């Protein structure tokens, strides 16, 4: 149970962190990569 809770916390923190980091990138292409990573974390958290 603890490992699952820990992984959920990590993925939940990863979502806004990746969006924030991506917004600082110089191009929309790079930003999109970080948004896709955030989306992956959201699906992981939802699973």
Secondary structure, 3 states (H helix, E strand, C coil): CHHHHHHHHHHHHHHHHHHHHHHCCCCHHHHHHHHHHHHHHHHHHHC
